[in-house]
Amino acid sequence: MATQLTKTSTWAIDPAHADFGFAVRHLMLATVRGRFGAVSGTITVDESNPKSAKVDVTVDVASIDTRQEMRDNHLRSADFFDAANHPAMHFVSKRIEGDVTGTFRVIGDLTIRGTTHEIALDVTFEGRAKDPWGNDRAGFSATGRLNRHDFGLNWNQALEAGGVVAGEEVKLTLDVEIVRQAAVMASVAA
């Protein structure tokens, strides 16, 4: 049995350069957009096989911001995220499909309010560069969709003219910059 050296690197999400947005239909008339201000996570990459990368992201649900304090407080309540009992959303990748140097999909498990479902994110690699301080950085943008009812976010109110206050489908948009932490050499039995 031969031993093979692999180079693994860990990249951390730069919270100052991360945006996690969402959009939901309101009153069946318009779209309300918001974002989460506190996003953290890592991507661990085997540089000889980048499609095996592991993505682990945590979002502080109390950091929700829709530019309307009353709505944000309602979204933090037990009617929606129940931030007091479930303070974070958590995404862990399961597989990557496509060309990681272009456009690809990251499929993984998203947990909200203690409920986990698989979702897919359509991701675009935006580039890689050294910053002025010598740090290796990379950028990615992503979009996805989910049904909020799958995660127990069921609150709604019927409208007199038909329809409901809040739509079921949530559109996700993410823009993240990641910073390389350290590369580690590991031996793997081949």
C-alpha positions in Angstrom: 0.0 0.0 0.0 1.5 3.3 -1.1 1.3 6.5 0.9 0.4 9.7 -0.9 0.9 13.2 0.4 -2.1 15.5 -0.1 -2.1 19.3 0.5 -5.2 20.5 2.3 -6.0 24.1 2.9 -8.6 25.8 5.0 -10.2 29.0 3.9 -12.3 31.2 6.3 -15.2 33.4 5.3 -14.3 37.1 5.8 -17.3 38.4 7.6 -16.5 42.0 6.5 -16.8 40.8 2.9 -19.8 38.4 3.1 -23.4 39.1 2.2 -26.2 36.6 2.7 -29.4 38.0 1.3 -32.9 36.7 0.8 -36.1 37.7 -0.9 -39.8 36.7 -0.2 -43.0 37.8 -1.8 -45.2 40.1 0.4 -49.0 40.4 0.1 -48.6 38.6 -3.3 -47.7 42.0 -4.7 -44.1 42.8 -4.0 -40.9 41.3 -2.9 -39.3 42.0 0.5 -35.5 41.7 0.7 -33.3 41.3 3.7 -30.0 40.0 4.8 -28.1 38.4 7.6 -25.2 40.4 8.9 -23.3 37.7 10.8 -22.0 34.9 8.6 -19.0 32.7 9.5 -17.6 29.5 8.1 -14.8 27.6 6.5 -14.1 25.7 3.3 -11.5 22.9 3.5 -10.0 22.0 0.2 -7.8 19.0 -0.9 -5.9 20.9 -3.5 -5.4 17.8 -5.7 -9.2 17.2 -5.7 -11.1 20.6 -5.2 -14.5 19.0 -5.9 -14.1 17.2 -2.6 -14.1 20.5 -0.7 -16.1 20.7 2.5 -18.1 23.8 3.1 -19.3 24.6 6.7 -21.3 27.9 7.2 -23.1 29.3 10.2 -25.5 32.2 10.1 -26.6 34.1 13.2 -30.4 34.4 12.7 -30.6 37.3 15.2 -28.5 39.3 12.7 -31.5 39.5 10.3 -32.1 42.9 8.8 -35.0 43.8 6.5 -34.8 47.6 7.2 -37.9 47.4 9.4 -37.4 46.8 13.1 -40.9 45.5 13.8 -40.7 42.9 11.0 -37.1 41.9 12.1 -38.3 41.3 15.6 -41.2 39.2 14.3 -38.8 37.2 12.2 -36.7 36.5 15.3 -39.7 35.3 17.2 -41.1 31.8 17.6 -43.4 32.5 14.6 -40.4 32.3 12.3 -36.7 31.6 13.3 -37.2 31.3 17.1 -33.8 32.8 17.6 -33.9 32.4 21.4 -34.0 28.6 21.0 -32.4 28.2 17.6 -29.8 31.0 17.3 -28.1 29.8 14.1 -28.7 28.4 10.7 -26.1 25.9 9.6 -25.1 24.6 6.2 -22.7 21.7 5.6 -21.9 20.6 2.0 -22.3 17.0 0.9 -21.0 17.2 -2.7 -19.9 19.6 -5.5 -21.0 19.2 -9.1 -19.4 21.0 -12.1 -16.3 23.0 -12.8 -15.1 24.7 -9.5 -13.1 27.2 -11.6 -16.3 28.5 -13.2 -20.0 27.7 -12.5 -20.9 24.8 -10.3 -23.4 23.5 -7.7 -22.9 22.9 -4.0 -25.4 20.5 -2.5 -25.6 20.2 1.2 -27.7 20.1 4.3 -29.2 23.3 5.7 -30.5 23.3 9.3 -33.0 25.9 10.4 -34.9 25.6 13.7 -33.5 22.1 14.2 -34.9 20.9 10.9 -32.5 19.7 8.2 -33.2 19.5 4.5 -30.9 19.2 1.5 -30.6 22.3 -0.7 -28.6 23.2 -3.8 -26.7 26.4 -4.4 -25.7 27.5 -7.9 -22.2 29.0 -7.4 -19.9 31.1 -9.6 -16.2 31.4 -8.9 -15.4 35.1 -9.1 -11.6 34.9 -8.9 -8.6 34.6 -6.7 -6.0 37.3 -5.7 -3.5 38.4 -3.1 -4.7 41.3 -1.0 -2.3 44.3 -0.1 -1.3 42.5 3.1 -0.2 39.2 1.3 -3.3 37.2 2.1 -4.6 34.8 -0.5 -8.3 35.5 -1.2 -11.0 34.0 -3.4 -14.5 35.2 -4.2 -17.8 33.3 -4.9 -21.4 34.3 -5.6 -24.3 31.9 -5.2 -28.0 31.7 -5.5 -30.6 29.2 -4.3 -34.2 28.6 -3.4 -36.0 26.9 -0.5 -39.5 26.5 0.7 -39.7 28.0 4.2 -42.4 25.6 5.3 -39.9 22.7 4.9 -38.0 24.2 7.9 -41.1 24.9 10.2 -41.3 28.6 9.2 -45.1 28.3 8.8 -46.5 31.6 10.1 -48.8 33.3 7.7 -52.0 35.3 7.5 -54.8 35.0 4.9 -55.8 38.1 3.0 -59.4 39.2 2.6 -59.0 39.3 -1.2 -57.3 35.9 -1.3 -53.7 35.0 -1.0 -51.4 35.3 2.0 -49.1 37.8 3.7 -45.8 35.9 3.1 -44.8 33.7 0.2 -43.5 30.2 0.7 -40.5 30.4 -1.6 -37.4 32.1 -0.4 -34.7 33.2 -2.9 -31.2 33.2 -1.5 -28.2 35.3 -2.7 -24.7 35.0 -1.3 -21.5 36.9 -2.1 -18.5 35.8 0.0 -14.8 36.4 0.1 -12.7 33.8 1.7 -9.2 34.0 3.1 -6.7 31.2 3.0 -5.7 30.2 6.5 -3.0 27.4 6.5 -2.1 24.6 4.2 -1.5 21.2 5.9 0.3 18.3 4.4 -1.3 15.0 5.3 -0.4 11.4 4.3 -3.2 9.3 2.8 -3.0 5.6 2.2 -3.5 4.9 -1.5 
